[in-house]
Amino acid sequence: MRPSSPPGWYGKLPGSGDFMRRRLPENVVSRWSHWFSSGMQRIGAQAEPQLQRAPVWNFVVPASLGAPWVQMGCLLPARDRVGRQYPICAMQLCAPEAWHPLRLKLAGDWYYRLGKTLSQAVHNRYSGDQLDAALLALDAPAMPPGTPRSDVLDIIGYDDAPDTLNWPKLASFFDPEQYSSFWWSNQSDGSAFYTHSHSGNFTSQLFFRLFDPLSSHQGLHTPMFGKHLQGRGDES
């Protein structure tokens, strides 16, 4: 297995007073920043208590949506030192030419640990340095071989490699050069299992879907929490 760089991250933390960012390029951060800011503006203060009840989300995003990398990671609602709410995300980047479905299929334990680390950082009021140290201490996700075949997988078979994700078969749905991103609950925080697929750029509808499902009374979309979506989730 090839070594992997530690995840980068962006957002706010209760132990700090402003936006923080480590190991993510500008074109990735600007895209997430715009989505977070526009989503928070639309949610407004009246929906903030509901936002804080949102689960930790896993995601995998293709390389065709404004940044030349596949993005695998987690996000959850957070806040800064004075209580201003804003999400935080952490992710691993992968060039599409280096992509293999096994990269996602074998990443279940890594997603779980990453989500748990982010959740602990928010609830225990980590500083940026504390979160970064915790992320640097994480084991890298299992990586597919650098060549089309490997001795181990020749024995057990590529199709028979263990699917470690809590969303089985997701690796077969995801295409790094198409336009669908996939979102599913991490469950390290004890939340139920939810899934969602979204086509195209990040939108306010997607933000509300993940962070404010009760806004359906405003006609934005149907509620999601409390609903176990199977297969490919529901398309936006």
N, CA and C of each residue as an Amber inpcrd file, in Angstrom:
protein
   708
   0.8370000  -1.1920000   0.0000000   0.0000000   0.0000000   0.0000000
   0.8800000   1.2530000   0.0000000   0.4780000   2.2530000  -0.7970000
   1.2560000   3.4700000  -0.8810000   0.9630000   4.3790000   0.2960000
   1.9440000   5.1810000   0.7570000   1.6820000   6.1290000   1.8250000
   0.7770000   7.2410000   1.3390000   0.1060000   7.9120000   2.2740000
  -0.8270000   8.9750000   1.9380000  -0.5670000  10.1720000   2.8280000
  -0.7580000  11.3750000   2.2910000  -0.5860000  12.5770000   3.1020000
  -1.7440000  12.7030000   4.0810000  -1.5440000  13.4010000   5.2010000
  -2.6270000  13.5770000   6.1730000  -3.7340000  14.4410000   5.5910000
  -4.9500000  14.3320000   6.1110000  -6.0530000  15.1220000   5.5650000
  -5.8640000  16.6130000   5.8160000  -6.3290000  17.4030000   4.8590000
  -6.4300000  18.8400000   5.0680000  -7.7890000  19.1790000   5.6560000
  -7.9250000  20.3930000   6.1520000  -9.2040000  20.7650000   6.7580000
  -9.4500000  22.2630000   6.6580000 -10.7530000  22.6220000   6.8220000
 -11.1690000  24.0210000   6.7340000 -12.4470000  24.2100000   7.5480000
 -12.5740000  25.3640000   8.2010000 -13.8040000  25.7040000   8.9130000
 -13.5260000  26.4560000  10.1930000 -14.4450000  26.3150000  11.1510000
 -14.3170000  26.9800000  12.4450000 -14.3060000  25.9450000  13.5650000
 -13.6860000  26.3300000  14.6900000 -13.5950000  25.4770000  15.8740000
 -13.9420000  26.2820000  17.1190000 -14.5610000  25.6350000  18.1160000
 -14.9020000  26.3530000  19.3510000 -13.6950000  26.9010000  20.0960000
 -12.5200000  26.3250000  19.8870000 -11.3310000  26.8070000  20.5840000
 -10.6020000  27.9200000  19.8660000 -11.1710000  28.4200000  18.7570000
 -10.5040000  29.4640000  17.9710000 -11.5070000  30.5370000  17.5800000
 -10.9940000  31.6660000  17.1280000 -11.8670000  32.8060000  16.8950000
 -12.1740000  33.1160000  15.4520000 -11.6150000  32.3910000  14.5100000
 -11.8370000  32.7510000  13.1130000 -11.7090000  31.5190000  12.2300000
 -11.8320000  31.7300000  10.9230000 -11.7010000  30.6350000   9.9640000
 -10.2940000  30.0490000  10.0190000 -10.2300000  28.7320000   9.8780000
  -8.9490000  28.0460000   9.9300000  -8.8340000  27.0990000   8.7410000
  -7.5880000  26.8820000   8.3190000  -7.3520000  26.0480000   7.1410000
  -5.9520000  25.4550000   7.2200000  -5.8470000  24.1670000   6.8900000
  -4.5440000  23.4960000   6.8080000  -4.5470000  22.5200000   5.6280000
  -3.4940000  22.5510000   4.8320000  -3.1930000  21.5550000   3.7970000
  -4.2680000  21.3970000   2.7190000  -5.0120000  22.4560000   2.4290000
  -5.9670000  22.4140000   1.3230000  -5.6760000  23.5540000   0.3530000
  -5.6760000  23.2870000  -0.9540000  -5.4050000  24.3450000  -1.9310000
  -6.5510000  25.3530000  -2.0100000  -6.2410000  26.5200000  -2.5170000
  -7.1920000  27.6290000  -2.5330000  -8.4570000  27.2980000  -3.3090000
  -8.3400000  26.6190000  -4.4550000  -9.5490000  26.3600000  -5.2370000
 -10.4790000  25.3590000  -4.5610000  -9.9630000  24.5290000  -3.6820000
 -10.8200000  23.6510000  -2.8840000 -11.4800000  24.4480000  -1.7640000
 -10.6910000  25.2160000  -1.0280000 -11.2320000  25.9870000   0.0940000
 -12.2780000  26.9890000  -0.3770000 -12.0320000  27.6800000  -1.4800000
 -12.9700000  28.7120000  -1.9250000 -14.3290000  28.1130000  -2.2690000
 -14.3220000  26.9280000  -2.8120000 -15.5850000  26.2690000  -3.1630000
 -16.3820000  25.8830000  -1.9230000 -15.7130000  25.2760000  -0.9620000
 -16.3920000  24.9090000   0.2800000 -16.7970000  26.1560000   1.0630000
 -15.9440000  27.1650000   1.0880000 -16.2490000  28.3960000   1.8110000
 -17.5000000  29.0680000   1.2560000 -17.5990000  29.1510000  -0.0560000
 -18.7760000  29.7740000  -0.6710000 -20.0410000  28.9980000  -0.3210000
 -19.9590000  27.6770000  -0.3770000 -21.1290000  26.8530000  -0.0640000
 -21.5180000  26.9940000   1.4000000 -20.5630000  26.9000000   2.3050000
 -20.8590000  27.0530000   3.7270000 -21.4810000  28.4200000   4.0140000
 -20.8770000  29.4750000   3.4870000 -21.3380000  30.8330000   3.7970000
 -22.7360000  31.0890000   3.2500000 -22.9940000  30.6810000   2.0150000
 -24.3250000  30.8990000   1.4480000 -25.3680000  30.0490000   2.1630000
 -24.9960000  28.8300000   2.5530000 -25.9270000  27.9920000   3.2960000
 -26.2570000  28.5570000   4.6610000 -25.2490000  29.0320000   5.3820000
 -25.4840000  29.6140000   6.6990000 -26.3250000  30.8850000   6.5940000
 -26.1010000  31.6720000   5.5670000 -26.8790000  32.8970000   5.3840000
 -28.3450000  32.5740000   5.1580000 -28.6190000  31.5350000   4.3950000
 -30.0070000  31.1710000   4.1180000 -30.6770000  30.5060000   5.3110000
 -29.9270000  29.7280000   6.0710000 -30.5230000  29.0730000   7.2380000
 -30.9690000  30.1020000   8.2600000 -30.1100000  31.0720000   8.5650000
 -30.4750000  32.1080000   9.5150000 -30.4210000  31.6270000  10.9540000
 -30.4990000  32.5730000  11.8700000 -30.3340000  32.2770000  13.2990000
 -31.4270000  31.3740000  13.8340000 -32.6490000  31.4570000  13.2800000
 -33.7580000  30.6790000  13.8320000 -33.5660000  29.1810000  13.6410000
 -32.7590000  28.7840000  12.6730000 -32.5620000  27.3570000  12.4020000
 -31.2860000  26.8100000  13.0170000 -30.5120000  27.6350000  13.7130000
 -29.2300000  27.1770000  14.2320000 -29.3480000  26.0280000  15.2330000
 -30.3540000  26.0150000  16.1230000 -30.4550000  24.8380000  17.0160000
 -30.6230000  23.5310000  16.2490000 -31.4090000  23.5500000  15.1670000
 -31.5800000  22.3440000  14.3590000 -30.2730000  21.9600000  13.6830000
 -29.5210000  22.9510000  13.2230000 -28.2450000  22.6820000  12.5610000
 -27.3030000  21.9310000  13.4830000 -27.2840000  22.2880000  14.7530000
 -26.3730000  21.6430000  15.6950000 -26.7300000  20.1850000  15.9560000
 -27.9400000  19.7770000  15.5790000 -28.3340000  18.3730000  15.7600000
 -28.0160000  17.5200000  14.5320000 -27.4840000  18.1350000  13.4970000
 -27.1330000  17.3700000  12.2970000 -26.0130000  16.3800000  12.6140000
 -25.9870000  15.2420000  11.9480000 -24.9450000  14.2470000  12.2160000
 -23.6170000  14.6320000  11.5780000 -22.6090000  13.8570000  11.8730000
 -21.3560000  13.9170000  11.1200000 -21.6100000  13.2350000   9.7760000
 -21.2430000  13.9210000   8.6990000 -21.4470000  13.3790000   7.3590000
 -20.1260000  12.9460000   6.7310000 -20.1250000  11.7810000   6.0990000
 -19.0580000  11.3940000   5.1790000 -19.4090000  11.9020000   3.7810000
 -18.4050000  12.1170000   2.9580000 -18.6790000  12.4960000   1.5740000
 -17.5720000  11.9860000   0.6600000 -17.9310000  11.8090000  -0.5980000
 -16.9560000  11.6170000  -1.6720000 -17.4450000  12.4540000  -2.8460000
 -16.5710000  13.3170000  -3.3510000 -16.9170000  14.3220000  -4.3600000
 -16.0330000  14.1000000  -5.5850000 -16.5990000  14.0950000  -6.7890000
 -15.7840000  13.8490000  -7.9830000 -14.8760000  15.0230000  -8.3310000
 -13.9730000  14.7710000  -9.2460000 -12.9830000  15.7810000  -9.6420000
 -13.4850000  16.6740000 -10.7640000 -14.7720000  16.6280000 -11.0600000
 -15.3270000  17.3700000 -12.1930000 -16.0870000  18.6160000 -11.7680000
 -16.0060000  18.9820000 -10.4880000 -16.8400000  20.0630000  -9.9580000
 -15.9970000  21.2150000  -9.4220000 -15.1180000  21.7520000 -10.2310000
 -14.4080000  22.9650000  -9.8620000 -13.0420000  22.7880000  -9.2500000
 -12.6430000  21.5780000  -8.9420000 -11.3050000  21.3060000  -8.4080000
 -10.8320000  19.9820000  -9.0040000  -9.5600000  19.8750000  -9.3630000
  -9.0890000  18.6950000 -10.1040000  -8.7300000  17.5050000  -9.2240000
  -9.4420000  17.3220000  -8.1150000  -9.1780000  16.1930000  -7.2230000
 -10.4840000  15.5620000  -6.7780000 -10.4800000  14.2620000  -6.6290000
 -11.5200000  13.5860000  -5.8650000 -11.3160000  13.9550000  -4.3980000
 -12.4130000  14.2530000  -3.7070000 -12.3410000  14.6720000  -2.3040000
 -13.1110000  13.6750000  -1.4390000 -12.4130000  13.0320000  -0.5150000
 -13.0080000  12.0830000   0.4290000 -12.8540000  12.6580000   1.8270000
 -13.9490000  12.7590000   2.5800000 -13.8010000  13.3250000   3.9130000
 -15.0780000  13.3420000   4.7170000 -15.0830000  14.2010000   5.7370000
 -16.1960000  14.3310000   6.6750000 -16.4690000  15.8040000   6.9440000
 -17.7080000  16.1120000   7.3290000 -18.0370000  17.4540000   7.7930000
 -19.1200000  17.3820000   8.8500000 -19.2120000  18.4270000   9.6440000
 -20.2320000  18.5360000  10.6700000 -20.3840000  19.9960000  11.0610000
 -21.5060000  20.3600000  11.7070000 -21.6720000  21.7350000  12.1720000
 -20.7180000  22.0340000  13.3160000 -20.2330000  23.2590000  13.3610000
 -19.3200000  23.6860000  14.4240000 -19.6040000  25.1570000  14.7310000
 -18.7210000  25.7960000  15.4580000 -18.8700000  27.2030000  15.8300000
 -17.5000000  27.7050000  16.2510000 -17.3530000  29.0250000  16.3010000
 -16.0840000  29.5660000  16.7770000 -16.1650000  29.8880000  18.2640000
 -15.1450000  30.5170000  18.7850000 -15.0290000  30.7560000  20.2230000
 -16.1840000  31.5900000  20.7830000 -16.7170000  32.5040000  19.9880000
 -17.8010000  33.3700000  20.4710000 -19.1750000  32.8570000  20.0540000
 -19.2450000  31.6510000  19.5080000 -20.5250000  31.0180000  19.2340000
 -21.0790000  31.1920000  17.8370000 -20.3290000  31.8150000  16.9340000
 -20.8080000  31.9570000  15.5570000 -20.7180000  30.6070000  14.8480000
 -21.8490000  30.1260000  14.3570000 -21.9110000  28.7760000  13.8100000
 -21.4130000  28.7330000  12.3660000 -20.7260000  27.6470000  12.0660000
 -20.1290000  27.4570000  10.7420000 -19.6150000  26.0210000  10.7030000
 -19.7750000  25.3150000   9.5880000 -19.3030000  23.9250000   9.5450000
 -17.7780000  23.8210000   9.5430000 -17.3140000  22.6020000   9.7480000
 -15.9020000  22.2700000   9.5730000 -15.8220000  20.9830000   8.7610000
 -14.8410000  20.9040000   7.8780000 -14.6660000  19.7080000   7.0580000
 -13.1920000  19.3240000   7.0300000 -12.9450000  18.0480000   6.8430000
 -11.5870000  17.5310000   6.6530000 -11.6450000  16.5170000   5.5300000
 -10.5930000  16.4830000   4.7140000 -10.6650000  15.6230000   3.5320000
  -9.2940000  15.2280000   3.0230000  -9.2900000  14.1330000   2.2900000
  -8.1320000  13.6500000   1.5500000  -8.3750000  13.9360000   0.0710000
  -7.3510000  14.3740000  -0.6480000  -7.4740000  14.6620000  -2.0710000
  -6.7850000  13.5710000  -2.8900000  -7.3720000  13.2520000  -4.0250000
  -6.7990000  12.2270000  -4.9040000  -6.9560000  12.6690000  -6.3510000
  -5.8830000  12.6570000  -7.1150000  -5.9670000  12.9620000  -8.5410000
  -6.7770000  11.8720000  -9.2430000  -7.6270000  12.2300000 -10.1990000
  -8.4800000  11.2180000 -10.8390000  -7.6960000  10.1080000 -11.5260000
  -6.5030000  10.4270000 -12.0420000  -5.7220000   9.3760000 -12.7020000
  -5.1790000   8.3520000 -11.7070000  -5.1460000   8.7110000 -10.4230000
  -4.6910000   7.7760000  -9.3880000  -5.8540000   7.0470000  -8.7260000
  -7.0740000   7.3310000  -9.1680000  -8.2510000   6.7670000  -8.5060000
  -8.4290000   5.2970000  -8.8450000  -8.8740000   4.5510000  -7.8580000
  -9.3040000   3.1700000  -8.0380000 -10.4730000   2.9630000  -7.0820000
 -11.5270000   2.2510000  -7.4780000 -12.6600000   2.0390000  -6.5740000
 -12.2720000   1.4570000  -5.2230000 -11.1720000   0.6950000  -5.1760000
 -10.7390000   0.1350000  -3.8950000 -10.3560000   1.2230000  -2.8970000
  -9.9410000   2.3780000  -3.3870000  -9.5940000   3.4850000  -2.4920000
 -10.7880000   3.8460000  -1.6080000 -11.9780000   3.8090000  -2.1950000
 -13.1980000   4.0890000  -1.4390000 -13.6880000   2.8550000  -0.6980000
 -13.6310000   1.7150000  -1.3450000 -14.1590000   0.4840000  -0.7570000
 -13.4510000   0.1120000   0.5410000 -12.1530000   0.4300000   0.6400000
 -11.3580000   0.0590000   1.8130000 -11.2810000   1.1590000   2.8680000
 -12.0240000   2.2530000   2.6810000 -11.8440000   3.4400000   3.5220000
 -12.8030000   3.5350000   4.6990000 -13.5720000   2.4930000   4.9790000
 -14.5740000   2.5880000   6.0330000 -14.0130000   2.9570000   7.3930000
 -12.9580000   2.2820000   7.8180000 -12.3710000   2.5750000   9.1300000
 -11.7930000   3.9830000   9.1710000 -11.1860000   4.3930000   8.0710000
 -10.6190000   5.7420000   8.0200000 -11.7080000   6.8130000   8.1400000
 -12.8130000   6.6470000   7.4190000 -13.9250000   7.5910000   7.5360000
 -14.4110000   7.6640000   8.9830000 -14.5780000   6.5100000   9.6040000
 -15.0840000   6.4790000  10.9790000 -14.1530000   7.2450000  11.9170000
 -12.8530000   6.9900000  11.8160000 -11.8940000   7.6640000  12.6950000
 -11.8240000   9.1630000  12.4110000 -11.9030000   9.5320000  11.1450000
 -11.8720000  10.9520000  10.8010000 -13.0990000  11.6700000  11.3550000
 -14.2740000  11.0810000  11.1850000 -15.4890000  11.6920000  11.7180000
 -15.4620000  11.8060000  13.2270000 -14.9740000  10.7760000  13.8930000
 -14.8930000  10.8060000  15.3540000 -13.9150000  11.8780000  15.8180000
 -12.7970000  12.0340000  15.1210000 -11.8120000  13.0550000  15.4830000
 -12.3980000  14.4540000  15.3380000 -13.1010000  14.7170000  14.2450000
 -13.7300000  16.0260000  14.0610000 -14.7880000  16.2870000  15.1240000
 -15.5960000  15.2790000  15.4240000 -16.6330000  15.4360000  16.4430000
 -16.0240000  15.7390000  17.8100000 -14.9690000  15.0470000  18.1690000
 -14.2930000  15.3170000  19.4400000 -13.7100000  16.7240000  19.4630000
 -13.1880000  17.1830000  18.3380000 -12.6200000  18.5310000  18.2710000
 -13.6790000  19.5900000  18.5350000 -14.8750000  19.3860000  17.9930000
 -15.9540000  20.3570000  18.1930000 -16.4790000  20.3010000  19.6260000
 -16.7350000  19.1200000  20.1320000 -17.3550000  19.0000000  21.4510000
 -16.3850000  19.2630000  22.5970000 -15.0990000  19.0730000  22.3600000
 -14.0960000  19.3200000  23.4020000 -13.3490000  20.6390000  23.2110000
 -13.8450000  21.4740000  22.3050000 -13.3260000  22.8280000  22.1080000
 -11.8280000  22.8290000  21.7810000 -11.4610000  22.0070000  20.8130000
 -10.0590000  21.9660000  20.3940000  -9.6470000  23.2900000  19.7540000
  -8.3960000  23.6290000  19.9250000  -7.7830000  24.6840000  19.1230000
  -7.4090000  24.1020000  17.7600000  -7.0120000  24.9700000  16.8390000
  -6.5690000  24.4820000  15.5420000  -5.3710000  23.5630000  15.6490000
  -4.4390000  23.9040000  16.5120000  -3.2510000  23.0610000  16.6780000
  -3.6140000  21.6980000  17.2580000  -4.5770000  21.6670000  18.1830000
  -4.9900000  20.3880000  18.7660000  -5.6520000  19.4960000  17.7200000
  -6.5450000  20.0840000  16.9170000  -7.1720000  19.2870000  15.8610000
  -6.1310000  18.8060000  14.8640000  -5.2250000  19.6710000  14.4780000
  -4.2340000  19.2780000  13.4860000  -3.3550000  18.1430000  13.9990000
  -2.9860000  18.2060000  15.2710000  -2.1870000  17.1250000  15.8480000
  -2.9640000  15.8130000  15.8270000  -4.2660000  15.8770000  16.1230000
  -5.0840000  14.6650000  16.1110000  -5.2050000  14.0970000  14.7000000
  -5.3490000  14.9690000  13.7130000  -5.4440000  14.4930000  12.3300000
  -4.1240000  13.9090000  11.8410000  -3.0280000  14.5300000  12.2350000
  -1.7160000  14.0100000  11.8430000  -1.4460000  12.6430000  12.4650000
  -2.0890000  12.3670000  13.6040000  -1.8860000  11.0870000  14.2850000
  -2.7450000   9.9630000  13.7070000  -3.7130000  10.2980000  12.8550000
  -4.5700000   9.2660000  12.2740000  -3.7760000   8.3810000  11.3200000
  -4.0800000   7.0970000  11.3430000  -3.5330000   6.2110000  10.3200000
  -4.1020000   6.6040000   8.9620000  -3.2850000   6.5330000   7.9410000
  -3.7480000   6.8490000   6.5910000  -4.7680000   5.8100000   6.1360000
  -5.6880000   6.1940000   5.2500000  -6.6270000   5.2020000   4.7200000
  -5.8930000   4.1300000   3.9370000  -6.4650000   2.9400000   3.9370000
  -5.9020000   1.8670000   3.1170000  -5.9310000   2.2990000   1.6630000
  -4.8210000   2.0700000   0.9660000  -4.6890000   2.5440000  -0.4060000
  -4.5760000   1.3700000  -1.3650000  -5.1520000   1.4970000  -2.5620000
  -4.9960000   0.4260000  -3.5500000  -3.5700000   0.3570000  -4.0440000
  -3.1730000  -0.7550000  -4.6170000  -1.8050000  -0.9050000  -5.1120000
  -1.4920000   0.1060000  -6.2040000  -0.2080000   0.3690000  -6.4130000
   0.2040000   1.3120000  -7.4380000   0.1690000   0.7270000  -8.8330000
  -0.0220000  -0.5710000  -8.9440000  -0.1060000  -1.2260000 -10.2470000
  -1.4830000  -1.8490000 -10.3930000  -1.8720000  -2.2400000 -11.6050000
  -3.2130000  -2.7780000 -11.8040000  -3.5070000  -4.0270000 -10.9910000
  -2.4570000  -4.7370000 -10.5500000  -2.7110000  -5.9510000  -9.7940000
  -1.7860000  -6.0130000  -8.5920000  -2.1490000  -6.8160000  -7.6130000
  -1.2930000  -7.0280000  -6.4530000  -1.3980000  -8.4820000  -6.0270000
  -0.3750000  -8.9830000  -5.3450000  -0.3740000 -10.3860000  -4.9360000
  -1.5510000 -10.6990000  -4.0280000  -1.7980000  -9.8100000  -3.0520000
  -2.8840000 -10.0680000  -2.0990000  -4.2210000 -10.1020000  -2.8130000
  -4.4740000  -9.0880000  -3.6490000  -5.7690000  -9.0260000  -4.3020000
  -5.8930000 -10.0400000  -5.4240000  -4.7680000 -10.5070000  -5.9660000
  -4.8390000 -11.6190000  -6.9110000  -5.3930000 -12.8680000  -6.2260000
  -5.0850000 -13.0130000  -4.9390000  -5.5300000 -14.1950000  -4.1980000
  -7.0020000 -14.0760000  -3.8200000  -7.3910000 -12.9360000  -3.2100000
  -8.7630000 -12.8120000  -2.7110000  -9.7140000 -12.2880000  -3.7770000
  -9.1670000 -11.6910000  -4.8480000 -10.0090000 -11.1550000  -5.9090000
 -10.3760000  -9.7100000  -5.6480000 -10.3390000  -8.8940000  -6.6870000
 -10.6550000  -7.4730000  -6.5310000 -12.1130000  -7.2790000  -6.1300000
 -13.0100000  -8.0160000  -6.7730000 -14.4240000  -7.8820000  -6.4380000
 -14.7310000  -8.4060000  -5.0500000 -13.8930000  -9.3110000  -4.5460000
 -14.1300000  -9.8950000  -3.2330000 -13.3830000  -9.1770000  -2.1200000
 -12.6700000  -8.1090000  -2.4330000 -12.0090000  -7.3300000  -1.3820000
 -13.0660000  -6.8250000  -0.4110000 -12.7900000  -6.8220000   0.8840000
 -13.8100000  -6.4420000   1.8690000 -14.2990000  -5.0180000   1.6560000
 -15.6210000  -4.8450000   1.6520000 -16.2220000  -3.5180000   1.5510000
 -16.3980000  -2.9970000   2.9670000 -15.5500000  -2.0640000   3.3750000
 -15.5290000  -1.6170000   4.7690000 -16.4510000  -0.4360000   5.0310000
 -17.0630000   0.1240000   3.9970000 -17.9450000   1.2720000   4.1950000
 -19.2610000   0.8520000   4.8330000 -19.8630000   1.7710000   5.6050000
 -21.1940000   1.4810000   6.1310000 -22.2800000   1.7170000   5.0810000
 -21.9150000   2.1510000   3.8890000 -22.8200000   2.2070000   2.7360000
 -22.3140000   1.1920000   1.7130000 -22.7420000  -0.0490000   1.7820000
 -22.2250000  -1.0830000   0.8850000 -22.4780000  -0.7260000  -0.5800000
 -21.5390000  -1.0990000  -1.4200000 -21.6130000  -0.9320000  -2.8750000
 -21.4220000   0.5090000  -3.3400000 -21.1930000   1.4500000  -2.4260000
 -21.0020000   2.8350000  -2.8520000 -19.8530000   2.9660000  -3.8430000
 -18.7850000   2.2120000  -3.6270000 -17.6240000   2.3170000  -4.5130000
 -17.9810000   1.9970000  -5.9590000 -18.9840000   1.1780000  -6.1780000
 -19.3860000   0.8490000  -7.5480000 -20.2850000   1.9250000  -8.1500000
 -20.8890000   2.7860000  -7.3160000 -21.7230000   3.8690000  -7.8230000
 -20.8880000   5.0770000  -8.2410000 -19.8080000   5.3260000  -7.5160000
 -19.0810000   6.5840000  -7.6610000 -18.1780000   6.5820000  -8.8880000
 -18.2430000   7.6630000  -9.6610000 -17.3710000   7.8520000 -10.8230000
 -16.6200000   9.1650000 -10.6290000 -15.2970000   9.1450000 -10.5460000
 -14.5360000  10.3620000 -10.2340000 -14.5880000  11.4210000 -11.3190000
 -15.0660000  11.0570000 -12.5100000 -15.0960000  12.0200000 -13.6120000
 -16.5130000  12.3820000 -14.0400000 -17.4960000  11.9770000 -13.2580000
 -18.8750000  12.3830000 -13.5100000 -19.2650000  13.5030000 -12.5360000
 -20.5480000  13.6570000 -12.2340000 -21.0050000  14.8470000 -11.5200000
 -21.7720000  14.5530000 -10.2340000 -21.8250000  13.3060000  -9.8200000
 -22.5790000  12.9580000  -8.6150000 -21.6550000  12.8340000  -7.4140000
 -21.9900000  13.5760000  -6.3580000 -21.3170000  13.4150000  -5.0700000
 -22.2180000  12.5860000  -4.1640000 -21.6070000  11.9300000  -3.1830000
 -22.3490000  11.0380000  -2.2920000 -22.0740000  11.4270000  -0.8450000
 -23.1440000  11.3900000  -0.0410000 -23.1040000  11.8560000   1.3450000
 -23.8120000  10.8220000   2.2100000 -23.1980000  10.4380000   3.3170000
 -23.8230000   9.4530000   4.1940000 -23.3280000   9.6690000   5.6230000
 -24.1800000   9.3210000   6.5790000 -23.8540000   9.6050000   7.9800000
 -22.7150000   8.7160000   8.4560000 -21.8360000   9.3130000   9.2440000
 -20.6220000   8.6540000   9.7150000 -20.9210000   7.6280000  10.8030000
 -21.8750000   7.9160000  11.6500000 -22.3530000   7.0570000  12.7390000
 -21.3990000   6.9430000  13.9210000 -20.2320000   7.5740000  13.8820000
 -19.3720000   7.5730000  15.0710000 -19.9860000   8.3870000  16.1960000
 -20.9540000   9.2610000  15.8640000 -21.6320000  10.0820000  16.8650000
 -22.9170000   9.4390000  17.3630000 -23.1750000   8.1930000  16.9590000
 -24.3720000   7.4910000  17.3980000 -25.6070000   7.7810000  16.5680000
 -25.4670000   8.5250000  15.4840000 -26.6240000   8.8550000  14.6520000
 -27.0700000   7.6390000  13.8480000 -28.2950000   7.7120000  13.3550000
 -28.8010000   6.6660000  12.4730000 -28.1140000   6.7730000  11.1140000
 -28.4290000   5.8360000  10.2410000 -27.7780000   5.7900000   8.9290000
 -28.6450000   6.4900000   7.8920000 -28.0840000   7.5140000   7.2450000
 -28.7580000   8.2470000   6.1890000 -27.8290000   8.3240000   4.9800000
 -28.4100000   8.3500000   3.7920000 -27.6080000   8.4870000   2.5810000
 -28.2390000   9.5230000   1.6660000 -27.4110000  10.1060000   0.8240000
 -27.9100000  11.0720000  -0.1500000 -26.9330000  11.1510000  -1.3140000
 -27.4450000  11.2600000  -2.5200000 -26.6020000  11.5560000  -3.6750000
 -27.0590000  12.8700000  -4.2800000 -26.1000000  13.6310000  -4.7790000
 -26.3900000  14.9710000  -5.3040000 -25.6730000  15.1370000  -6.6310000
 -26.3680000  15.6460000  -7.6290000 -25.7870000  15.8320000  -8.9570000
 -25.4380000  17.2950000  -9.1790000 -24.1810000  17.5600000  -9.5550000
 -23.7710000  18.9160000  -9.8880000 -23.1150000  19.6480000  -8.7360000
 -22.9690000  20.9630000  -8.9150000 -22.2980000  21.7920000  -7.9260000
 -23.0420000  21.8080000  -6.6010000 -22.3200000  22.1320000  -5.5430000
 -22.9360000  22.2610000  -4.2290000 -23.9700000  23.3940000  -4.2670000
 -25.1290000  23.1640000  -3.6850000 -26.2180000  24.1330000  -3.7070000
 -26.7510000  24.3670000  -2.3020000 -27.5600000  25.4180000  -2.1620000
 -28.2320000  25.6570000  -0.8860000 -29.1730000  24.5140000  -0.5490000
 -29.7950000  23.9270000  -1.5670000 -30.6730000  22.7900000  -1.3150000
 -29.9070000  21.6370000  -0.6760000 -28.7060000  21.3620000  -1.1810000
 -27.8860000  20.3110000  -0.5770000 -27.5320000  20.6690000   0.8570000
 -27.1620000  21.9200000   1.1150000 -26.8150000  22.3440000   2.4700000
 -27.9940000  22.1240000   3.4170000 -29.1930000  22.5340000   2.9830000
 -30.3720000  22.3380000   3.8270000 -30.6660000  20.8600000   4.0110000
 -30.4520000  20.0870000   2.9740000 -30.6960000  18.6440000   3.0760000
 -29.8460000  18.0160000   4.1780000 -28.6160000  18.4550000   4.2930000
 -27.7000000  17.8640000   5.2630000 -27.8430000  18.4650000   6.6530000
 -28.1210000  19.7680000   6.7190000 -28.0410000  20.4590000   8.0050000
 -29.3730000  20.9490000   8.5600000 -30.4220000  21.0360000   7.7360000
 -31.6930000  21.5710000   8.2340000 -32.8650000  20.8710000   7.5660000
 -33.0300000  19.5580000   7.7950000 -34.0730000  18.8100000   7.0920000
 -35.4800000  19.2440000   7.4430000 -35.6780000  19.8970000   8.5900000
 -37.0180000  20.3120000   8.9870000 -37.5030000  21.5170000   8.2010000
 -36.6590000  22.0670000   7.3350000 -37.0650000  23.2280000   6.5450000
 -38.0100000  22.8530000   5.4120000 -38.4470000  21.6050000   5.3620000
 -39.3440000  21.1940000   4.2840000 -40.6350000  21.9980000   4.2920000
 -41.0040000  22.5300000   5.4590000 -42.2170000  23.3370000   5.5010000
 -42.0580000  24.6210000   4.7010000 -40.8160000  24.9810000   4.3640000
 -40.5670000  26.1460000   3.5300000 -40.5500000  25.7720000   2.0470000
 -40.7810000  24.5090000   1.7470000 -40.8340000  24.0760000   0.3670000
 -39.4820000  23.8200000  -0.2630000 -38.4320000  23.7330000   0.5360000
 -37.1000000  23.5590000  -0.0300000 -36.8490000  22.1160000  -0.4330000
 -37.2460000  21.1870000   0.3850000 -37.0440000  19.7760000   0.0880000
 -37.7270000  18.9650000   1.1670000 -37.7850000  17.6820000   0.9660000
 -38.4060000  16.8050000   1.9430000 -37.4500000  16.5070000   3.0760000
 -37.9750000  16.1710000   4.2770000 -37.0950000  15.8580000   5.4050000
 -36.2480000  14.6340000   5.1060000 -35.0830000  14.6000000   5.7340000
 -34.1880000  13.4760000   5.5100000 -33.9130000  12.7150000   6.7830000
 -33.6910000  13.3980000   7.9050000 -33.3550000  12.6980000   9.1360000
 -34.5460000  11.8300000   9.5320000 -34.2190000  10.6860000  10.1360000
 -35.2710000   9.7710000  10.5300000 -35.7270000   8.8850000   9.3860000
 -35.0280000   8.9580000   8.2690000 -35.4020000   8.1980000   7.0830000
 -34.1810000   7.4280000   6.6130000 -34.2850000   6.1340000   6.5330000
 -33.1560000   5.3010000   6.1100000 -33.2530000   5.1220000   4.6070000
 -32.3950000   5.7960000   3.8820000 -32.3990000   5.7140000   2.4310000
 -31.4500000   4.6170000   1.9960000 -31.8810000   3.7990000   1.0850000
 -31.0670000   2.6770000   0.6590000 -30.6330000   2.8710000  -0.7850000
 -29.7630000   1.9510000  -1.2440000 -29.2910000   2.0210000  -2.6140000
 -28.4680000   3.2640000  -2.8390000 -28.8500000   4.0650000  -3.8370000
 -28.0750000   5.2420000  -4.1830000 -28.5870000   6.4780000  -3.4690000
 -29.4730000   6.3550000  -2.5190000 -29.9900000   7.5400000  -1.8590000
 -31.0030000   8.2130000  -2.7650000 -31.3910000   9.4630000  -2.4380000
 -32.3240000  10.2100000  -3.2630000 -31.5550000  11.2520000  -4.0370000
 -31.9050000  11.4550000  -5.2740000 -31.1830000  12.3770000  -6.1460000
 -31.7250000  13.7830000  -5.9590000 -30.8220000  14.7700000  -5.9890000
 -31.2410000  16.1650000  -5.9960000 -31.1120000  16.7010000  -7.3980000
